[in-house]
Amino acid sequence: MSNLTASRVLAPIGTAGNLFAFGLDVGRGLFRRPFQLREFIQQAWFIASVTIIPTALVAIPFGAVIALQVGGLIKQFGAQSFTGSAAVLAVVREAGPIATSLLIAGAGGAAIAADLGARKIREELDAMMVLGIDPIQRLVVPLVLACMLVAVFLNGLVSVVGVAGGYVFNVVLQDGTPGAYLSSFTALAQLPDLWQGMVKALVFGLIAAIVACYKGMRAAGGPKGVGDAVNESVVITFMLLFVVNFVMSAIYFQLVPPKTG
């Protein structure tokens, strides 16, 4: 019983090590040739097709909620002129990358894990290895790069739609003025805030793709195993994304001083 308990305790550590080793294999595969350009384009279109509509629909309430909460709080302090800048900071720094990561992990990552899991149980991946084709270079590397690219574009979409939604709700529901909302953009926000959001989206896309590919390529037990792999990939990705988001935000605040109004 003690050995069984010890194995259960050490299982997450082994999984983390295997996932890290898989990430290193993907990193080495990035520099191997030939690069699968056609697979990259197909996978980028595939990931965008399953995430772009949910992302656009989620971005509107994200911007609306932020505008309502931030606008109400700022109004209590009598600083309505900074509503636009505060909303932009909240959307670009945090809400945009987080919404992107949730959609990439929940929709894109689930689709990636299901696709690779189905290939695994049909023994397609084993057949590729028998033929001397590395599945990581052939399938995983284009998937990871495509997921990172789509994540950056989705982050831009969420930022634009979120700021626009915040503008509409601030002007319509909170009696704000369009000029004050737009003119305050640069009062507190700065260009590094935008770059931080883009880098976050890039890293989140990398993590979501690697976890989804790892779980999908290790699916076992038939269709039930594929479903378990999809669920596990989404849960693991969510936990990693929130931890990485906290770490990246903390590092950013240490490196880039905030802009004062």
C-alpha positions, 0 to 999 in steps of 0.5 A: 500500500505504501508503494502504491501511495508513493506512486500516486504522489510521484505521478504528477511529478513524472507527468510534469517531467515528461511534458517538459521533455516533450516541449524540448523535443518540440523545440528541437523540431523547430530547427529541423528541415524540411518545414511543413508549410502546408501543414502549418497553413492547414492547422492555422486555418483549422484552429482559427475556424474553431476559435474565432467566432467564440472569441469574438462573442466572448470579447464583447461581454468582457469589454462590457463588464470591465467598462461597467466595473471600472467606470463605476469604481472610477466614478466614485473617485470622481475621475471619470476622465480616466475611464477610457485609459483604465478600460484599455489597461484592463483589456490589453494587459489582462482580459485580452490575453486571458480570454484568448488563452481560455478560448485557445485552450478550451476550443483549439486545444480540445480540437488538437487533442481530439485530432491527435488522440484519434490518430493515436488510437487508429495507430496512424502515429505508429505507422508514421514512425515505422515509415521513418517519419517523426510525428513531432516534426511532421504534425506537432511543430506546425500545430504549435506554430499555428496555435501561437500565430492564431493566439496573437491574432485572437488577442488583437481581436479581443483587444479591439472588440473589448475596447469598442464594447467598453466604449459603447457601454460607457457612453450609453449606460454610464453617461460618459462622453466619447471625447473623454473616453478616447482622449484618455487612452494615453493617460495611463496606457503605454506601448509596452502594455500592448507588447506585453499582451502580445507576448502573453498571447504568444506564450499562452498559445505555445503552452496550450498547443504543447499540452494538447499535443502531449495528451493527444499523442498519449491517448490510450483506451479507445474513444474513452481515452481520447475523451479523457485526454481532451479533458485532461489537456484543457484542465492542465492548460488552464492551471498552467496559463493562470500560473504563467500569467501571474508570473509574467505580470509580476515580471512586467511590473518589475521591469516596466514602471507604470505611467503616471497621469 
